[in-house]
C-alpha cells in the first residue's frame, strides 16, 4: 500500500511540473492574452472569506486559473481544433468558463446557462433532462406562467401569442467550434420543437422565427458576435414574423389590418463595441472587433411618452409603458418579456399607440401570476405577447 502511495505522489508531482514551470514564468504577468481564443487568461483570485459561497467561488476561479496557465496551451488548443476536423465526436474541455469562442470571432454562452450547448449540439431531450432534471421543473414554471397569462387574456377577449426568441446557437450553429460536433445544425431545433408540442396541446398560438432569422442571417448579420442577443435587424425580423403570425391566426387585425410604419429605416454601421459576453469571456478588447450592426433612423419623430414603474416583484427593467400618439395601429399591447425585448421594444413603439412591457423575472411565481392577472384586467390590452428566449423555454 505504501509503495502504491509513493507512486501516486510521484505521478502527481510529474504531471504538476508543466503547470509549476509556467507559473514561474508568468506568475507576475497580468493581462496574459490567450491568442488562439482571443481572450485574457484567468488571473488568480484570493479567497474572500470562509463562507460557503466564497469557498465555492475560490475553487471555481482556481480551476479556471490552472486551466488557463497550462504550459503550451495556445498550440495545444490550436492543434486540437485542427485535429477535430478529421476526428468526429472528438471533444475537449479545457476550462469551465461561462462562454466559448467559435469561428469568425463569434462568442457563445456555455453549458453554465441551462446546458445551452448540450441543448443545441446533442438535441436529445431525454439526455438533457437526465443530466439536469431541474430543467423539466423550469419548463413547467414557464408553462404555468404562460397558462395563467393565456387564461387571463382569453377572459377579456385578447389575442395571445408566445414568441420564442431563438438562441444565437441556433441561428449561427455553423459558427460554433468545429470540435463540438459536425451535426449541430441538424439537431439544433430538436428540443425546442419537442417543447413546442406543449403549446400545441394547449392550442396556444406561437411563433418560433428560426427559419426567418436563419434566412436573413445568410444575407446580413442578425446577432452580435460578442453578445448573446439579436441586433436591430434580428429584432425587426422577429417582430414582423410575429406580426405575420398574428395577421394569420389572430383577430386583432380583422377589422383594421396592420399598417407598417414607413417613417424609419435601419442604418448599417461597423460595430467595434463588445457585448454582454465580454466580461464573461475575458475577451481581449485590444483586438479590434469587426462586425456589422444596425441602428434605427427616424424620418419623422414619433411623439413618445415613456412611463417607468418600479415593482418589487419584477427584476431587470421593471414595468415600462411606451406611447406613440402618431402610430397608425391604435392598439393596446402587453408584452411579457426578457432582455430580448429591449431591441423589440423599438418596433412595438414605432407601430402601436400603447405598449406595456412587464418582465417575467420574479421572486415568487404565484405572486407574479396574481400581478399579471391584475395588469391584464386593469390595462385591458387587445394583444398580449409572451416573449422568452429559447434556452429559458
N, C-alpha and C positions, 0 to 999 in steps of 0.2 A: 504493500500500500504506500509506504514511504517512497519507494522507487518511482511509483506512478506519479505521486505528488511532485517529486523533483522534476520529472519530465514536463509536467503541466506548467510548472513555474518557468522552466527554461523556454518552453514553447511560447508562453505569454510574453516573455521578455523579447524573444526574437521577433515576433510579429509587431511589437511596440517600437522597434528600432526605427523604422521609416518615419513614424509619427514624431518620435523624440528628435530625430535629426532635423526634420522640417521645422519643428518648434524652435530649435536652437537657431535656425537660420532666420525665421520670420517672426519670432516671438514679440518683437517691438514694432513690427510693421503694421500700420493702420491703413485702412482703405485698400487692402490687398484685392486686386481685381482678378477674378477667375475668367480669363479671356474667352474660353470656349463657351461659357454660359453667360457671358456679358453681365456679370453681377459682382458685388463685393462679397468677399468671404465673411462668414460669421465671426465677429470679434468675441473675445472671452468676456462673459458677464458674471461678475461675482455674486455670491449668494446674498440676497437682500434681507433675509430673516429666516426664522425657524418654523414659520407656519407651513402647512402642507402645500399651499399654492406656490409659495416661494421656492420650496424644495423641488416641486414638480417643474417649475419654470427653469430652475438652475440646470437640472439634468436634461431637459429638452434642449436648452441652448448649448449645453456642453456636448450633447450628441451632434448637433449641427457644427459646432466648433471643431470637433475631432474629424468629422467627415470632410469639412471644407479645407482642413490643413493637411490632408493626406498628401504625402510626397508624390510628385509627378501626377497630381490629379488631372490637370488640363490635358496632357497627352493621353492619359488613360480614358477620360471621358470622350475625347475626340476619336480615339481608336475604336472605342465601344460603339459609338454612333455609326461609324463606317462598317464595323463588323455586323451590326444588327440588320443592315440592308440585305445581307446574304443569309442570315440565320433567322428563320421565322420564330416568333414567340420568345426570342431572347429578351430578357428584362433585366434591368439594373436599378438598384435603389442605393443611391449614394448619400442621400440626406432625407430628413423629414421636413423639408421646407414646405411652406404653405402654397408655393406655386412651382410650376415647372416651365422651362423655356423651350418653346417649339421652334419651328422653322421660320425664317424671314423675320426674326425679332418679335414674333408673337409670343405672348406670355399667358399662361392659363392657370386657373386655380387647381390645386392638387386634391388628393383624396381627403384632406383635412376638412373639406367642405362637403358634407353629405355624400362622401365617396363619389364625387362627381366624375372622376376619371374612370372608375370601375363601371359607373352607370353608362358611359358612352363607349368604353372600349370592349367590355365583356357583353353588355347588352342582355344580361340574363337576370330577371327579377329574383328568382329563387336563390341564386348565388349571392346577389346583393343583400337580400334580407337575412340570409344565413350569416353573412359577415357582419351585418349591422341590423339586428332585429328592431332597434329603435326607429328605423326609417319607416316601418309599417305604421307605427303609432303616429309619427309625424304626418304621414299622408292622411291618416284618419282624422287628425286635427284639422288639416286643411279642408277635407271634405265636410267636416262638421261646420266650419265657418261658411263654406260655400252653400251648404244646405240651408243654413239659417238665413243667409242673405237672399238666397233664391226664394224661399218661402215668404219672407217679408216683402220682397219686390212683387211677387205674384199677387199678394193680397191687395196691393194698391194699383194693380194693373200695369206695372212697369215691365219693359223688356229687360231681360237679364242675360248677360254673356260673360263667359270666362275667357280671358286672354292668357295663353301660356307663352311667355317670352322665352324663346329658345336660348340655351346656353351657347356661349361662344364655341364650346367644344363641338356642338352640333354643326353650326354653320361653317366653321373653319376646321373641320375634322382633318382635312389634308395638311393643316399646318401644325398638328400635334407631332411630337417627336416620333420619328420612324421606328425607334426601338420599342415603343409601347405595343404597337400592333399594326399589321398591314390591313386588317379588316375593319378598322374603326368606323369608316364612313358607312359600311354596310350595316353595322349594328347600332349606330348612334341613337336612332329613334325608338329602338325596341321597347325599352322600359317605359318611356313616356306614352307610347301607343297602348301599352298594357294598362297603364293608369287611366288613360282617357276613356277606357271602357266603363269606368265607374261613373263618369259623367253621361255617357250614352245610356246606361241603365236608368239613370235619373231623368233622362230626356232634357238635359240641360244643354243649351247651345254653347259651343265653344269654338275658338279659333286658335290653332297652333301653326303660325305662319312660317313653318320650316321651309316649304318649297319656295314661297315668295322671297324670303330673305336669302336663301342659298342662290336662287336665280339672280337676284340683284347683286349678290356678292361676286358673281362671275364677271360682272361689268365694273363695279366700283366697291370700295371698302365700306362695310356696314357696321363693323365693330372696331373699337380701338385696339391697338396692338398690346398696350400695357395697361389696359383697363378691362374689367370684367363685363362692361356694359356695351350696348349698341351705341353708335354715334347718331347724329341727327338724321342721316339718310336711313339708317336702320330703323329708327323710331318712326319716321314718316312711312316707311314701307309697311311696318306692323300696323300703324294707325289705319291706313287705307285698306289693308287686308281685313281689319276688324269692321270697318265701315261697309265693305262689300258683303261681309257675312251678315251684318245687321240688316242691310237692304234686302238680302235674300231671305233671311229667316224671321226677322222681327216685324213688328207692326208700327214702330215709331215713325218710319218714313213713308207709310202708306198714303197718308193724306198730303204730306209735304215732302217730296223726295229730297234727299240730302243734296246740299249745294256746296260745291268745293270753293274754297277761298282762293282766288287767284291774285291776291294782293301781296304775295310773298314769293320768294324763291330761295333755294338752297345754294349758297356760295361755297365752292370748294376752296380749301386752303391747305398749305403744308403745315402739318401739326408737329411741333417739336416738344410738346409738353408730355410728361409722363403721367400715367393714370393711377388709379387706386391700387394697382398691384406693385407699384414702385417700391414702397416700403416693405411689403411682404417678401419681395424678391431680392431686396438689397441691390437693385439694378444699378449698373454703372451709368450714372447720369451724365458723365463726361463724354460718353459715346453718343453721337447725335442720333436722335430718333427721326426716322424718315417715314411718314405715313400721311395719308390723305384724310381730312376731316371736313366737316361742313358746319356752317353757321346759317341761321335763318335771317334773311334780309327782307325787311318790310317795304313794300311800295307805298302803302298807306298805313299810318299808325292806327291800330285799333284803340278804342277807349277802354283801358283796363283798370279795374279796381280790384286790388288784392287784399283779402282779409285772411289773417292767420289767427287760429285759435289754439291755445295750448290745452292739452288734456293729459292727466296723469296716467291714463291707460295706454296712450299712444307714444311710441318711441319715434325716432327719426324726425320727420318734419311736422309731426302733429297733424292738425287739420288745416286745410288751405282752400279758400274759395277764390275762384277766378271769374271775373265778369267781363264780357266783351259786348258792349251795347251796339256795336256795329255788325255783329255776327249775323249771317244770313239764316242760320239754323237756330230758331228761338226755342231752345230746349233746355231743360234742367237735367244735367248728367251727374251721376255719382260714380266716382272711380275709387275703388278699394285697391290699394297698390303696395308695391315695394319700391326699391330705388330705380327700377327700370322705367318708372313713370315720370322721373324727373325730366327726361327728354320728351316723353309722350305728352306731358302737360302743355307744352308749347302748341302742339297741333290740336289738342282739345280746345285750348283757349282761342286759337285762330278761327275755329269752326263753330263753336257753340256759345250761346249767350251766357250760360251759367254752368260752371263746373265746380263740383265739390270733391276735393281729394281727402281721403281718410286712409291712413296707413293700417295694414293688418297686423303689424307688430304690436304685441301687448304683453302685459304681465300676467293677466288671467284671461283665459279663453272665454269662460262663461260671462265674465263682465263685459268683454268685448262684444259678444253676441247681443247682450242687452243694449249696449251702447249703439251698435249699428242698427238694431231694430228701431230704436227711438229716432235715430237720424233719418232713416227712411220714412218713418211715419210723419216726422215734422217737415222734412225738406221736400218730400213728395216728388222724387225725380221721375222723369218719363223713361230714362235709360240708366241702368246700373251695370257697370263693368267691374269685374273682379280680375285684376291683373296679378299674375305671380310668375316668377322666374321658374324655369323648368326644373332646376335642381332642388327647389323647395316645394315642388308639387308632389 
